[in-house]
Amino acid sequence: MYKIAIPTYNRYNSILAKTLALPLKSEVVYLFVANQEEYDSYEKTIPSDKYHKIVIGELGITNQRNFIRNYFDNGENIVCIDDDINRVVKWDGKKGHTTVENLDELFILSFNQLLRENLNLWGINSVANPFFMAGQTEFSKNLKFCVGCIFGFINDKTIILNPRCEGKEDYENTILSYSKVGGVLRMNWISVKQKAFNIGGLGGLQKRIESSKDSARYLLDTYPTFVSSIFKRKNGMTEIRLKRG
């Protein structure tokens, strides 16, 4: 069994049409909000049969993800999902990618594989592009980025993971998990469809551009063993390149 944690901020009017419209088992869904005002807005807007519990956590995605780890019991299987996911997709041969209809089966498969490999973190492909997903049907265990939109972990509190990088905490989470247990599990044939820079969440494009620059520099300076370089995209975002694990 597993539990689903959805950190969410100021998206009580859109989450029903996105993440909460996915085929999730509502009895294991926990919504993590920033404060009492947010709690009241979500409780008033979201039907109670769409989730198990609303939890007041902390403001900021890094703080919230660290709060989630501390909230759940040691040994629990946790799936973290962003609040603005439109579809989960898989590479499907000549069809390109198709929608994953059974997420429960996918999550169980991932946690079972974690146990077999004695690893702690699983993730998905960060790019929902059939060209990059083509032919990838196996789990990888080397150092590959596990994007924060959907990932899962076994909550092992003997492994100290405390990401501090607000703009790229998912990169830091990947690096920390890899360094602690020697690998991360990634389903390279799975990705998501979501619209970048939605209202709510981390904010708009300009805020993310500024944050990405500081975060990339922090990761390069802090983890030189795992980060090879930083570069800037055409949209102004600064990114990092991970070394091959």
Salt bridges, closest charged atoms under 4 A:
GLU76 OE2 - LYS3 NZ 2.74
ASP82 OD1 - ARG65 NH2 3.04
ASP83 OD1 - ARG11 NH1 2.52
ASP84 OD2 - ARG11 NH1 3.62
ASP104 OD1 - LYS25 NZ 3.93
GLU117 OE1 - LYS141 NZ 3.05
GLU169 OE2 - ARG65 NH1 2.24
ASP221 OD1 - ARG217 NH1 3.46
GLU239 OE1 - LYS168 NZ 2.85
GLU239 OE2 - ARG233 NE 3.48
